[in-house]
Amino acid sequence: MLIVMVILAIVSAMAIPRARTAAYRADAAVLLTRTLLQQAQRNAITRQSNVIVSFDTTYARLRVVEDYNNNDTLNTTDRVSFRRLEEGTRFVRPPMGRVTGGSSGGAIEGTSLRVVSALPGVIFRRDGSASTDLELYITMRATVSTDFRALIISPTTGRADVYRWSGSAWIRTTQ
């Protein structure tokens, strides 16, 4: 009976594929970030007031400010909320270069990146557009290149696209 149980344990261990948990967690982190950005964009359109989304790279969280007076700054009357990303998530400059080409400057890039209360971010306007062409890079393990994910925002539409590094190129995901 013991021999049969050992054989079953060995067969079942070989049958269960090894999960790439870090890659799945990186996917979850970038999808959560995209969802929060899309919610901020919808909120800006619905409420007809700007929404500022800032990235706190130290604590791996997003700060969402509902800018009621549309002055693109953080005021005491504005509603502020924080959303923490999955534990272990890091905003890191990718060593392989940017999705849009060229050498990478940092984990959060944009031509008109806004800094509000010392945090870099993007502002969604009342028409749904974004203040910058944001490029955001997230990983769980900076030493494993295939765990890098990128989020690109188009400034005219506010559309957010997700990319992953395949080992040789950035590939746009369909999620």
ZIFEN-V350406 format. One record per run of one state. SS is the DSSP state (a for helix, b for strand, c for the rest). FROM is the first residue (numbers start at 1). TO is the last residue. If there is no record, write none. Layout:
((SS,FROM,TO) (SS,FROM,TO))
This chain:
((c,1,1) (a,2,15) (c,16,20) (a,21,47) (c,48,49) (b,50,56) (c,57,60) (b,61,67) (c,68,78) (b,79,84) (c,85,89) (b,90,91) (c,92,107) (b,108,109) (c,110,113) (b,114,116) (c,117,118) (b,119,124) (c,125,129) (b,130,130) (c,131,134) (b,135,139) (c,140,144) (a,145,147) (c,148,148) (b,149,153) (c,154,159) (b,160,165) (c,166,169) (b,170,172) (c,173,175))
